[in-house]
């Protein structure tokens, strides 16, 4: 277990969750090196005080130099491609990056005696869940290449743990939202509901599309479990501190569902703006409701989210107002 200040490699630390987690790790006295290829991350999202290496996990020589010249105590991985629609169009790219590159990373880690890893997984491994709330024992039924790629890595990590001594935590995020005071969400294109609704409130979008109004939910719109990105970052810190030979696999969610209409209503309340909404048919593959059971994270990590939907929307609103062009790319 890692309870003192340690030397960490954060892969994908220029992205949304990676940048905010790095910010927290540095504030706790850890030494951090960020490895990022900046294909979807931003140099303006690099936390002050972190070392930075520009490069790709496909570069075996780079990984060898990194692990030869530094004594890392653990690696945190945030370097996946995450857009579901893009994964449907380009499954090969997703499996190459989200699976192949992780294999190269873990092989290089183990070859250099680094046997601790915190991995960003996703609720997308469950696909359309048979029951809610979803527990970690639910069957993997991914219905897109993004979710399937994460499921493959989780299986690989299990074997690396059993046969090669890798101590790992796999954290299955539900719907990350919100921002820190410095860093926020800037995907290109943006596909997540809360930043899209905020952009509509800011007048950057002419309307917000609402997909599906006939779900078997209280108001007919899909229900999702949202968790503040600062709470996710805290879960990574706790998982890092408790890495051991016993694998840690946890859902990270609020255990509460919010419908699309509820999210839109909250954004309207926070911003004071009217949001034009266009109702559209359901999208293929969208589940009526996805809500986490995070009891294992509470029992194993002592983790509970402390921020609600309104705080997620308020922090997103502040960050996007202060960064009208995102990170400026």
C-alpha positions in Angstrom: 0.0 0.0 0.0 1.2 3.5 -0.8 0.5 6.0 1.9 3.6 8.3 1.6 4.6 10.7 -1.2 5.5 8.7 -4.3 6.7 9.1 -7.9 3.9 8.5 -10.3 3.5 8.3 -14.1 0.1 9.6 -15.3 -0.7 8.5 -18.8 -3.2 10.9 -20.4 -2.7 13.6 -17.8 -3.6 16.4 -20.3 -7.2 15.1 -20.6 -10.3 15.9 -18.6 -10.1 13.5 -15.7 -6.4 13.0 -15.9 -5.6 16.7 -15.5 -7.9 17.1 -12.5 -6.5 13.9 -10.9 -3.0 15.1 -11.5 -3.9 18.4 -9.8 -5.0 16.5 -6.7 -2.0 14.2 -6.7 0.4 17.2 -6.8 -1.5 18.9 -4.0 -0.9 15.8 -1.8 2.8 16.0 -2.3 3.2 13.3 -4.9 5.8 13.7 -7.7 4.0 13.3 -11.1 5.2 12.9 -14.7 2.6 13.2 -17.4 2.9 11.2 -20.6 0.5 12.3 -23.3 0.4 12.4 -27.1 -1.9 15.4 -27.1 -4.2 13.8 -29.7 -7.2 14.7 -27.5 -5.5 16.4 -24.5 -4.3 20.0 -24.2 -1.1 21.6 -23.1 -3.1 24.2 -21.3 -4.6 21.4 -19.2 -1.2 20.4 -17.8 -1.1 20.7 -14.0 1.6 23.1 -12.8 4.4 21.2 -11.1 4.2 18.0 -13.2 6.9 16.8 -15.5 5.7 16.4 -19.0 6.8 13.9 -21.7 5.2 14.2 -25.2 4.9 10.8 -26.7 2.8 7.8 -27.5 2.3 4.4 -25.8 3.0 2.7 -29.1 6.6 3.9 -28.9 8.4 1.1 -27.1 11.7 2.9 -27.0 10.1 5.9 -25.3 8.6 3.6 -22.6 11.9 1.9 -22.1 13.7 5.2 -21.6 11.0 6.5 -19.3 11.1 3.4 -17.0 14.9 3.1 -17.2 15.5 6.7 -16.2 12.8 7.0 -13.5 11.8 4.9 -10.5 8.1 5.1 -10.7 6.1 3.6 -7.9 2.8 3.3 -9.8 1.1 4.3 -13.1 -2.3 5.8 -13.6 -3.9 5.3 -17.0 -6.3 7.9 -18.5 -5.2 7.6 -22.1 -8.2 5.9 -23.7 -10.3 7.2 -26.6 -13.9 7.5 -25.2 -16.4 8.6 -27.9 -18.9 5.9 -28.4 -20.1 7.1 -31.8 -16.5 7.3 -33.0 -15.8 3.8 -31.8 -18.7 2.5 -33.9 -17.1 4.1 -37.0 -13.5 3.2 -36.2 -13.4 0.1 -34.0 -9.9 -0.7 -35.1 -8.5 2.6 -33.9 -10.2 2.0 -30.5 -8.9 -1.5 -30.0 -5.4 -0.4 -31.1 -5.3 2.5 -28.6 -7.5 1.2 -25.8 -6.2 -2.3 -25.7 -2.9 -2.7 -27.7 -1.3 0.4 -26.2 -2.3 -0.7 -22.7 -0.6 -4.1 -23.3 2.6 -2.3 -24.4 2.4 -0.1 -21.3 1.9 -2.9 -18.8 4.6 -5.1 -20.4 7.1 -2.3 -20.2 6.0 -1.5 -16.5 6.6 -5.1 -15.5 9.8 -5.4 -17.4 11.1 -2.5 -15.3 9.7 -3.7 -12.0 6.7 -1.4 -11.8 3.8 -3.5 -10.6 1.1 -1.0 -9.5 -1.5 0.5 -11.7 -4.8 2.4 -11.4 -6.9 2.0 -14.6 -9.8 4.1 -15.8 -12.6 1.8 -16.8 -16.2 2.6 -17.6 -19.8 1.6 -17.0 -19.9 1.0 -20.7 -18.6 -2.5 -20.0 -22.1 -3.4 -18.8 -23.9 -2.2 -22.0 -27.6 -2.0 -21.4 -27.8 -3.4 -17.8 -30.4 -6.0 -17.0 -31.1 -4.5 -13.6 -30.3 -1.3 -11.8 -28.5 -0.3 -9.7 -25.6 -2.0 -11.4 -23.2 -4.0 -9.2 -19.7 -5.0 -10.1 -20.9 -8.6 -10.5 -23.1 -7.8 -13.4 -22.3 -9.5 -16.7 -20.2 -7.6 -19.3 -22.5 -6.9 -22.2 -20.8 -4.0 -24.0 -22.8 -2.8 -27.1 -20.1 -0.6 -28.7 -16.3 -1.0 -29.4 -15.4 1.6 -26.7 -17.1 -0.5 -23.9 -15.7 -3.7 -25.4 -12.2 -2.4 -25.4 -12.4 -1.5 -21.7 -13.8 -5.0 -21.0 -10.9 -6.6 -22.8 -8.4 -4.6 -20.7 -10.1 -5.5 -17.5 -9.8 -9.2 -18.4 -6.1 -8.7 -19.3 -5.5 -7.0 -16.0 -7.0 -9.9 -14.2 -4.4 -12.2 -15.9 -1.6 -9.8 -15.3 -2.5 -9.8 -11.7 -2.8 -13.6 -11.4 0.2 -14.5 -13.5 2.6 -11.5 -13.4 2.0 -10.0 -9.9 0.4 -6.8 -11.1 -1.4 -4.9 -8.3 -4.2 -3.0 -9.9 -7.4 -1.0 -9.4 -10.0 -0.8 -12.2 -12.4 2.1 -11.6 -15.6 1.9 -13.6 -16.8 5.5 -14.1 -20.5 6.2 -14.7 -21.0 9.8 -16.0 -18.2 12.2 -15.1 -19.2 15.9 -15.0 -18.2 19.2 -13.5 -14.8 21.0 -13.3 -12.1 22.1 -10.9 -11.2 25.8 -10.5 -8.5 25.3 -13.2 -9.5 22.5 -15.4 -12.7 21.4 -17.2 -14.2 19.3 -19.9 -13.3 20.2 -23.5 -14.0 17.4 -25.9 -14.0 18.0 -29.7 -16.7 17.2 -30.6 -18.5 17.4 -27.3 -21.1 14.6 -26.7 -21.9 14.8 -23.0 -25.2 16.2 -21.9 -24.2 18.7 -19.2 -21.5 20.7 -21.2 -23.8 20.6 -24.2 -26.7 22.0 -22.1 -24.4 24.7 -20.7 -23.2 25.6 -24.2 -26.9 26.0 -25.2 -27.4 28.3 -22.2 -24.4 30.3 -23.3 -25.8 30.6 -26.8 -23.0 28.6 -28.4 -25.5 26.0 -29.6 -28.8 27.0 -31.3 -30.5 24.1 -29.5 -30.1 21.0 -27.4 -31.2 17.7 -28.9 -33.1 15.4 -26.5 -33.0 11.9 -27.8 -35.9 9.8 -26.7 -39.0 10.8 -24.8 -40.8 7.5 -24.5 -38.5 5.5 -22.1 -40.2 3.7 -19.2 -38.9 6.3 -16.8 -40.8 8.9 -14.7 -40.7 11.6 -17.4 -40.0 9.5 -20.5 -36.3 10.5 -20.8 -33.3 8.4 -20.2 -31.8 8.3 -16.6 -28.1 8.5 -15.9 -25.9 8.5 -12.8 -23.6 11.5 -12.7 -20.6 11.9 -10.5 -18.4 15.0 -10.0 -15.0 14.8 -11.5 -13.4 16.0 -8.2 -15.0 13.0 -6.5 -13.6 10.8 -9.2 -10.2 12.3 -8.6 -10.5 11.5 -4.9 -11.3 7.9 -5.7 -8.1 7.6 -7.7 -6.1 8.9 -4.8 -7.7 6.4 -2.4 -7.3 3.5 -4.8 -3.6 4.4 -5.3 -3.1 4.4 -1.5 -4.7 1.0 -1.2 -3.1 -0.9 -4.1 -2.3 -4.4 -3.0 -2.0 -7.9 -4.5 -5.8 -8.2 -4.0 -7.4 -6.6 -7.2 -9.7 -3.7 -6.7 -12.6 -3.3 -9.1 -15.2 -0.6 -8.2 -18.1 1.3 -9.7 -17.8 5.0 -9.2 -21.2 6.7 -9.3 -23.6 8.7 -7.1 -26.1 5.8 -6.8 -28.7 8.4 -7.9 -30.2 8.8 -11.3 -31.1 12.0 -13.1 -33.3 12.1 -16.2 -32.3 14.2 -19.2 -35.2 16.6 -18.4 -34.0 16.9 -14.8 -30.5 17.9 -16.0 -31.9 20.4 -18.4 -34.0 21.9 -15.6 -31.0 22.2 -13.3 -28.9 23.9 -16.0 -31.8 26.4 -16.6 -31.9 27.1 -12.8 -28.2 27.6 -12.5 -27.7 29.7 -15.6 -31.0 31.6 -15.7 -31.1 31.0 -19.4 -33.8 29.4 -21.5 -32.5 26.4 -23.4 -34.1 25.6 -26.7 -34.7 21.8 -26.9 -35.5 19.7 -29.9 -37.0 16.4 -29.2 -35.7 13.5 -31.3 -36.1 9.7 -31.5 -34.1 7.4 -29.3 -30.6 6.6 -30.3 -29.7 3.0 -31.0 -28.1 1.4 -28.0 -29.1 3.9 -25.3 -30.3 2.3 -22.1 -33.5 3.6 -20.4 -31.6 3.9 -17.0 -28.1 3.3 -15.8 -27.4 3.8 -12.1 -24.4 2.6 -10.1 -24.2 0.6 -7.0 -21.0 2.1 -5.4 -21.1 0.1 -2.2 -17.9 -1.7 -2.9 -16.1 1.6 -3.4 -17.5 2.7 0.0 -16.4 -0.5 1.7 -13.0 -1.0 0.1 -12.0 2.7 -0.3 -14.1 4.6 2.2 -15.2 6.6 -0.8 -18.5 8.4 -1.2 -19.3 11.3 -3.7 -19.8 14.5 -1.8 -21.1 16.8 -4.6 -24.5 16.7 -6.3 -25.9 17.5 -9.7 -26.2 21.2 -9.0 -22.5 21.5 -8.0 -21.6 19.7 -11.2 -23.6 22.1 -13.3 -22.4 25.2 -11.4 -18.7 24.2 -11.8 -19.2 23.4 -15.5 -21.0 26.7 -16.0 -18.2 28.7 -14.3 -15.4 26.9 -16.3 -17.1 27.3 -19.7 -17.9 31.0 -19.1 -14.2 31.6 -18.1 -13.0 29.5 -21.1 -15.2 30.6 -24.0 -13.0 28.7 -26.5 -12.2 25.8 -24.2 -8.5 25.3 -24.1 -8.2 27.4 -27.2 -7.4 24.7 -29.8 
